[in-house]
Amino acid sequence: MSIYRVLFTTAAIAPFALRNRGGFRAISRRDLRVAVVSGVALAVHFASFFESLELTTVAAPVTLITTQPVFVRVGAAVLVDERLSVGTAAGSGCRSPRTLSPCTPRVR
């Protein structure tokens, strides 16, 4: 299913990207390496997520996915010494529905 989302999005964006080829030449080697490593990390993420669905219930991988903003905030604070404001902390908690905060109402 996700392959079709990527395929159709690429088909929709490709004409605009091909029209601006000069922008691709402006990409530095470092930025290109970062993009490739990010793509590989995303591929590993998807492969491990779908494999985890085979090994456990849906609840465990979905919980990890919905807590992703919290992991990003903690990583930013620890790895790059980024300050965490109260608003950002509240927003990150609300972004993770029912995993860390009661910001979203329960649907019954």
ChimeraX attribute file (.defattr): number of C-alpha atoms within 10 A of each C-alpha:
attribute: neighborCount
match mode: 1-to-1
recipient: residues
	/A:1	5
	/A:2	7
	/A:3	8
	/A:4	9
	/A:5	10
	/A:6	11
	/A:7	10
	/A:8	11
	/A:9	11
	/A:10	12
	/A:11	11
	/A:12	11
	/A:13	10
	/A:14	11
	/A:15	10
	/A:16	10
	/A:17	13
	/A:18	11
	/A:19	9
	/A:20	10
	/A:21	10
	/A:22	10
	/A:23	10
	/A:24	11
	/A:25	8
	/A:26	9
	/A:27	10
	/A:28	10
	/A:29	9
	/A:30	9
	/A:31	11
	/A:32	12
	/A:33	11
	/A:34	12
	/A:35	12
	/A:36	12
	/A:37	12
	/A:38	12
	/A:39	12
	/A:40	12
	/A:41	12
	/A:42	12
	/A:43	12
	/A:44	11
	/A:45	12
	/A:46	13
	/A:47	11
	/A:48	13
	/A:49	15
	/A:50	12
	/A:51	12
	/A:52	14
	/A:53	14
	/A:54	10
	/A:55	8
	/A:56	10
	/A:57	10
	/A:58	12
	/A:59	10
	/A:60	11
	/A:61	16
	/A:62	12
	/A:63	14
	/A:64	14
	/A:65	13
	/A:66	17
	/A:67	18
	/A:68	14
	/A:69	17
	/A:70	19
	/A:71	14
	/A:72	12
	/A:73	17
	/A:74	16
	/A:75	13
	/A:76	14
	/A:77	13
	/A:78	11
	/A:79	9
	/A:80	9
	/A:81	10
	/A:82	12
	/A:83	11
	/A:84	12
	/A:85	9
	/A:86	9
	/A:87	9
	/A:88	12
	/A:89	15
	/A:90	12
	/A:91	14
	/A:92	20
	/A:93	20
	/A:94	18
	/A:95	19
	/A:96	21
	/A:97	17
	/A:98	16
	/A:99	14
	/A:100	14
	/A:101	13
	/A:102	12
	/A:103	15
	/A:104	11
	/A:105	8
	/A:106	8
	/A:107	4
	/A:108	3
